[in-house]
Amino acid sequence: MSIKHKAQALAITCIDFRFCKMIEEDLAKRHLNGNCDRVAWPGTSKDYDNVLQTAKLSLKLHNPDELYIYEHEDCGAYGQDNSEKTHRQNATKLANSLQEIRPTLEVTTLIATFKGIKPL
C-alpha cells in the first residue's frame, strides 16, 4: 500500500437487514460512519474462525483503536440456541482473541433488539 490509513474502529455485525438501520444510527451517534472497517457475517461472532480471520486483517491493515461487536436477537444463524447468553459467550470469545492480538483495543459488545441496542 502506498498510503497509510487508519480506521478509528472495527464494527462487526450480522448480515440481517432488519437491524442495519439501527446499527447505522448507533455508529453515527458514535461518529464512526465513514471512519470504521465493517465486517458483516451471518451470526456476527458465531462463525468464530472466519470472523476472526477477517477482523485480524482489519487490525493489520487499518489499526483500529476500538472494536464494536453487534449481536442481535432472533438471529437465524443461531437456530434454536439463540439466547442472549450464547450471543454474549461468542462475542466475548471473539473480543478476547482480538484483545490478545491488540491489548489496547477498546471493546464494546452490544445486542440489537427490536426495541433498540443495549450493552451485551
Biotite code that builds the C-alpha atoms (Angstrom):
import biotite.structure as struc

atoms = struc.array([
    struc.Atom([0.000, 0.000, 0.000], chain_id="A", res_id=1, res_name="MET", atom_name="CA", element="C"),
    struc.Atom([1.313, 3.382, -0.905], chain_id="A", res_id=2, res_name="SER", atom_name="CA", element="C"),
    struc.Atom([-0.717, 5.471, 1.541], chain_id="A", res_id=3, res_name="ILE", atom_name="CA", element="C"),
    struc.Atom([-1.095, 4.663, 5.228], chain_id="A", res_id=4, res_name="LYS", atom_name="CA", element="C"),
    struc.Atom([-4.619, 4.896, 6.512], chain_id="A", res_id=5, res_name="HIS", atom_name="CA", element="C"),
    struc.Atom([-6.117, 4.227, 9.913], chain_id="A", res_id=6, res_name="LYS", atom_name="CA", element="C"),
    struc.Atom([-9.624, 3.350, 10.955], chain_id="A", res_id=7, res_name="ALA", atom_name="CA", element="C"),
    struc.Atom([-10.948, 4.581, 14.266], chain_id="A", res_id=8, res_name="GLN", atom_name="CA", element="C"),
    struc.Atom([-12.872, 1.362, 14.816], chain_id="A", res_id=9, res_name="ALA", atom_name="CA", element="C"),
    struc.Atom([-13.849, -2.052, 13.553], chain_id="A", res_id=10, res_name="LEU", atom_name="CA", element="C"),
    struc.Atom([-17.562, -2.857, 13.642], chain_id="A", res_id=11, res_name="ALA", atom_name="CA", element="C"),
    struc.Atom([-18.660, -6.474, 13.345], chain_id="A", res_id=12, res_name="ILE", atom_name="CA", element="C"),
    struc.Atom([-22.320, -7.123, 12.598], chain_id="A", res_id=13, res_name="THR", atom_name="CA", element="C"),
    struc.Atom([-24.675, -9.767, 11.288], chain_id="A", res_id=14, res_name="CYS", atom_name="CA", element="C"),
    struc.Atom([-25.984, -9.550, 7.735], chain_id="A", res_id=15, res_name="ILE", atom_name="CA", element="C"),
    struc.Atom([-29.610, -9.317, 8.912], chain_id="A", res_id=16, res_name="ASP", atom_name="CA", element="C"),
    struc.Atom([-31.289, -6.400, 7.128], chain_id="A", res_id=17, res_name="PHE", atom_name="CA", element="C"),
    struc.Atom([-33.770, -5.881, 9.970], chain_id="A", res_id=18, res_name="ARG", atom_name="CA", element="C"),
    struc.Atom([-31.065, -4.338, 12.161], chain_id="A", res_id=19, res_name="PHE", atom_name="CA", element="C"),
    struc.Atom([-28.959, -2.460, 9.592], chain_id="A", res_id=20, res_name="CYS", atom_name="CA", element="C"),
    struc.Atom([-30.632, 0.927, 10.030], chain_id="A", res_id=21, res_name="LYS", atom_name="CA", element="C"),
    struc.Atom([-30.489, 0.692, 13.817], chain_id="A", res_id=22, res_name="MET", atom_name="CA", element="C"),
    struc.Atom([-26.798, -0.202, 13.747], chain_id="A", res_id=23, res_name="ILE", atom_name="CA", element="C"),
    struc.Atom([-26.026, 2.560, 11.220], chain_id="A", res_id=24, res_name="GLU", atom_name="CA", element="C"),
    struc.Atom([-27.715, 5.067, 13.542], chain_id="A", res_id=25, res_name="GLU", atom_name="CA", element="C"),
    struc.Atom([-25.725, 3.762, 16.514], chain_id="A", res_id=26, res_name="ASP", atom_name="CA", element="C"),
    struc.Atom([-22.460, 4.062, 14.576], chain_id="A", res_id=27, res_name="LEU", atom_name="CA", element="C"),
    struc.Atom([-23.442, 7.609, 13.554], chain_id="A", res_id=28, res_name="ALA", atom_name="CA", element="C"),
    struc.Atom([-24.048, 8.541, 17.210], chain_id="A", res_id=29, res_name="LYS", atom_name="CA", element="C"),
    struc.Atom([-20.547, 7.302, 17.931], chain_id="A", res_id=30, res_name="ARG", atom_name="CA", element="C"),
    struc.Atom([-19.188, 9.366, 14.990], chain_id="A", res_id=31, res_name="HIS", atom_name="CA", element="C"),
    struc.Atom([-17.904, 6.208, 13.302], chain_id="A", res_id=32, res_name="LEU", atom_name="CA", element="C"),
    struc.Atom([-19.698, 6.184, 9.951], chain_id="A", res_id=33, res_name="ASN", atom_name="CA", element="C"),
    struc.Atom([-17.029, 6.607, 7.317], chain_id="A", res_id=34, res_name="GLY", atom_name="CA", element="C"),
    struc.Atom([-14.264, 6.001, 9.831], chain_id="A", res_id=35, res_name="ASN", atom_name="CA", element="C"),
    struc.Atom([-14.521, 2.313, 10.606], chain_id="A", res_id=36, res_name="CYS", atom_name="CA", element="C"),
    struc.Atom([-13.925, -1.012, 8.976], chain_id="A", res_id=37, res_name="ASP", atom_name="CA", element="C"),
    struc.Atom([-17.056, -3.148, 8.700], chain_id="A", res_id=38, res_name="ARG", atom_name="CA", element="C"),
    struc.Atom([-17.427, -6.902, 8.812], chain_id="A", res_id=39, res_name="VAL", atom_name="CA", element="C"),
    struc.Atom([-20.871, -8.375, 8.207], chain_id="A", res_id=40, res_name="ALA", atom_name="CA", element="C"),
    struc.Atom([-21.202, -12.114, 8.753], chain_id="A", res_id=41, res_name="TRP", atom_name="CA", element="C"),
    struc.Atom([-24.207, -14.344, 9.426], chain_id="A", res_id=42, res_name="PRO", atom_name="CA", element="C"),
    struc.Atom([-24.452, -14.684, 13.193], chain_id="A", res_id=43, res_name="GLY", atom_name="CA", element="C"),
    struc.Atom([-21.873, -11.940, 13.858], chain_id="A", res_id=44, res_name="THR", atom_name="CA", element="C"),
    struc.Atom([-19.406, -13.823, 16.080], chain_id="A", res_id=45, res_name="SER", atom_name="CA", element="C"),
    struc.Atom([-20.937, -17.300, 15.748], chain_id="A", res_id=46, res_name="LYS", atom_name="CA", element="C"),
    struc.Atom([-18.588, -18.336, 12.925], chain_id="A", res_id=47, res_name="ASP", atom_name="CA", element="C"),
    struc.Atom([-15.571, -17.565, 15.082], chain_id="A", res_id=48, res_name="TYR", atom_name="CA", element="C"),
    struc.Atom([-12.793, -18.729, 12.745], chain_id="A", res_id=49, res_name="ASP", atom_name="CA", element="C"),
    struc.Atom([-13.902, -16.797, 9.662], chain_id="A", res_id=50, res_name="ASN", atom_name="CA", element="C"),
    struc.Atom([-14.812, -13.628, 11.520], chain_id="A", res_id=51, res_name="VAL", atom_name="CA", element="C"),
    struc.Atom([-11.560, -13.726, 13.490], chain_id="A", res_id=52, res_name="LEU", atom_name="CA", element="C"),
    struc.Atom([-9.555, -14.071, 10.266], chain_id="A", res_id=53, res_name="GLN", atom_name="CA", element="C"),
    struc.Atom([-11.281, -11.050, 8.722], chain_id="A", res_id=54, res_name="THR", atom_name="CA", element="C"),
    struc.Atom([-11.014, -8.977, 11.914], chain_id="A", res_id=55, res_name="ALA", atom_name="CA", element="C"),
    struc.Atom([-7.301, -9.740, 12.177], chain_id="A", res_id=56, res_name="LYS", atom_name="CA", element="C"),
    struc.Atom([-6.847, -8.358, 8.670], chain_id="A", res_id=57, res_name="LEU", atom_name="CA", element="C"),
    struc.Atom([-8.553, -5.118, 9.741], chain_id="A", res_id=58, res_name="SER", atom_name="CA", element="C"),
    struc.Atom([-6.213, -4.868, 12.735], chain_id="A", res_id=59, res_name="LEU", atom_name="CA", element="C"),
    struc.Atom([-3.210, -5.409, 10.492], chain_id="A", res_id=60, res_name="LYS", atom_name="CA", element="C"),
    struc.Atom([-4.191, -3.087, 7.647], chain_id="A", res_id=61, res_name="LEU", atom_name="CA", element="C"),
    struc.Atom([-6.103, -0.290, 9.349], chain_id="A", res_id=62, res_name="HIS", atom_name="CA", element="C"),
    struc.Atom([-5.020, -0.417, 13.002], chain_id="A", res_id=63, res_name="ASN", atom_name="CA", element="C"),
    struc.Atom([-8.373, 0.461, 14.667], chain_id="A", res_id=64, res_name="PRO", atom_name="CA", element="C"),
    struc.Atom([-8.376, 1.531, 18.309], chain_id="A", res_id=65, res_name="ASP", atom_name="CA", element="C"),
    struc.Atom([-11.946, 0.432, 19.008], chain_id="A", res_id=66, res_name="GLU", atom_name="CA", element="C"),
    struc.Atom([-13.977, -2.718, 18.394], chain_id="A", res_id=67, res_name="LEU", atom_name="CA", element="C"),
    struc.Atom([-17.771, -2.889, 18.310], chain_id="A", res_id=68, res_name="TYR", atom_name="CA", element="C"),
    struc.Atom([-19.449, -6.280, 18.142], chain_id="A", res_id=69, res_name="ILE", atom_name="CA", element="C"),
    struc.Atom([-23.163, -6.063, 17.353], chain_id="A", res_id=70, res_name="TYR", atom_name="CA", element="C"),
    struc.Atom([-25.055, -9.274, 18.031], chain_id="A", res_id=71, res_name="GLU", atom_name="CA", element="C"),
    struc.Atom([-28.858, -9.287, 17.604], chain_id="A", res_id=72, res_name="HIS", atom_name="CA", element="C"),
    struc.Atom([-31.891, -11.109, 18.883], chain_id="A", res_id=73, res_name="GLU", atom_name="CA", element="C"),
    struc.Atom([-33.855, -13.539, 16.715], chain_id="A", res_id=74, res_name="ASP", atom_name="CA", element="C"),
    struc.Atom([-30.773, -14.474, 14.683], chain_id="A", res_id=75, res_name="CYS", atom_name="CA", element="C"),
    struc.Atom([-31.445, -17.206, 12.154], chain_id="A", res_id=76, res_name="GLY", atom_name="CA", element="C"),
    struc.Atom([-27.780, -18.226, 12.025], chain_id="A", res_id=77, res_name="ALA", atom_name="CA", element="C"),
    struc.Atom([-28.042, -19.316, 15.667], chain_id="A", res_id=78, res_name="TYR", atom_name="CA", element="C"),
    struc.Atom([-31.052, -21.558, 15.121], chain_id="A", res_id=79, res_name="GLY", atom_name="CA", element="C"),
    struc.Atom([-32.516, -22.866, 18.358], chain_id="A", res_id=80, res_name="GLN", atom_name="CA", element="C"),
    struc.Atom([-29.638, -21.710, 20.585], chain_id="A", res_id=81, res_name="ASP", atom_name="CA", element="C"),
    struc.Atom([-30.416, -18.022, 20.204], chain_id="A", res_id=82, res_name="ASN", atom_name="CA", element="C"),
    struc.Atom([-30.171, -16.939, 23.832], chain_id="A", res_id=83, res_name="SER", atom_name="CA", element="C"),
    struc.Atom([-28.548, -13.708, 24.906], chain_id="A", res_id=84, res_name="GLU", atom_name="CA", element="C"),
    struc.Atom([-26.163, -15.839, 26.977], chain_id="A", res_id=85, res_name="LYS", atom_name="CA", element="C"),
    struc.Atom([-24.927, -17.665, 23.844], chain_id="A", res_id=86, res_name="THR", atom_name="CA", element="C"),
    struc.Atom([-24.517, -14.389, 21.949], chain_id="A", res_id=87, res_name="HIS", atom_name="CA", element="C"),
    struc.Atom([-22.542, -12.972, 24.900], chain_id="A", res_id=88, res_name="ARG", atom_name="CA", element="C"),
    struc.Atom([-20.286, -16.055, 25.093], chain_id="A", res_id=89, res_name="GLN", atom_name="CA", element="C"),
    struc.Atom([-19.463, -15.912, 21.374], chain_id="A", res_id=90, res_name="ASN", atom_name="CA", element="C"),
    struc.Atom([-18.909, -12.140, 21.347], chain_id="A", res_id=91, res_name="ALA", atom_name="CA", element="C"),
    struc.Atom([-16.674, -12.386, 24.425], chain_id="A", res_id=92, res_name="THR", atom_name="CA", element="C"),
    struc.Atom([-14.604, -15.176, 22.866], chain_id="A", res_id=93, res_name="LYS", atom_name="CA", element="C"),
    struc.Atom([-14.049, -13.103, 19.716], chain_id="A", res_id=94, res_name="LEU", atom_name="CA", element="C"),
    struc.Atom([-13.308, -9.921, 21.677], chain_id="A", res_id=95, res_name="ALA", atom_name="CA", element="C"),
    struc.Atom([-10.814, -11.700, 23.933], chain_id="A", res_id=96, res_name="ASN", atom_name="CA", element="C"),
    struc.Atom([-8.972, -13.177, 20.954], chain_id="A", res_id=97, res_name="SER", atom_name="CA", element="C"),
    struc.Atom([-8.673, -9.769, 19.320], chain_id="A", res_id=98, res_name="LEU", atom_name="CA", element="C"),
    struc.Atom([-7.504, -8.182, 22.564], chain_id="A", res_id=99, res_name="GLN", atom_name="CA", element="C"),
    struc.Atom([-4.777, -10.813, 22.796], chain_id="A", res_id=100, res_name="GLU", atom_name="CA", element="C"),
    struc.Atom([-3.516, -9.511, 19.453], chain_id="A", res_id=101, res_name="ILE", atom_name="CA", element="C"),
    struc.Atom([-4.048, -5.849, 20.369], chain_id="A", res_id=102, res_name="ARG", atom_name="CA", element="C"),
    struc.Atom([-4.229, -5.440, 24.179], chain_id="A", res_id=103, res_name="PRO", atom_name="CA", element="C"),
    struc.Atom([-5.077, -1.729, 23.904], chain_id="A", res_id=104, res_name="THR", atom_name="CA", element="C"),
    struc.Atom([-8.169, -2.403, 21.766], chain_id="A", res_id=105, res_name="LEU", atom_name="CA", element="C"),
    struc.Atom([-11.244, -0.840, 23.404], chain_id="A", res_id=106, res_name="GLU", atom_name="CA", element="C"),
    struc.Atom([-14.074, -3.356, 23.109], chain_id="A", res_id=107, res_name="VAL", atom_name="CA", element="C"),
    struc.Atom([-17.810, -2.742, 23.222], chain_id="A", res_id=108, res_name="THR", atom_name="CA", element="C"),
    struc.Atom([-20.205, -5.659, 22.838], chain_id="A", res_id=109, res_name="THR", atom_name="CA", element="C"),
    struc.Atom([-23.816, -4.875, 22.072], chain_id="A", res_id=110, res_name="LEU", atom_name="CA", element="C"),
    struc.Atom([-27.043, -6.628, 21.193], chain_id="A", res_id=111, res_name="ILE", atom_name="CA", element="C"),
    struc.Atom([-29.619, -5.157, 18.868], chain_id="A", res_id=112, res_name="ALA", atom_name="CA", element="C"),
    struc.Atom([-33.184, -5.911, 19.876], chain_id="A", res_id=113, res_name="THR", atom_name="CA", element="C"),
    struc.Atom([-36.426, -4.917, 18.235], chain_id="A", res_id=114, res_name="PHE", atom_name="CA", element="C"),
    struc.Atom([-36.640, -2.189, 20.897], chain_id="A", res_id=115, res_name="LYS", atom_name="CA", element="C"),
    struc.Atom([-33.121, -0.824, 20.434], chain_id="A", res_id=116, res_name="GLY", atom_name="CA", element="C"),
    struc.Atom([-29.464, -1.521, 21.066], chain_id="A", res_id=117, res_name="ILE", atom_name="CA", element="C"),
    struc.Atom([-28.177, -2.307, 24.523], chain_id="A", res_id=118, res_name="LYS", atom_name="CA", element="C"),
    struc.Atom([-24.910, -3.471, 26.080], chain_id="A", res_id=119, res_name="PRO", atom_name="CA", element="C"),
    struc.Atom([-24.358, -7.196, 25.909], chain_id="A", res_id=120, res_name="LEU", atom_name="CA", element="C"),
])
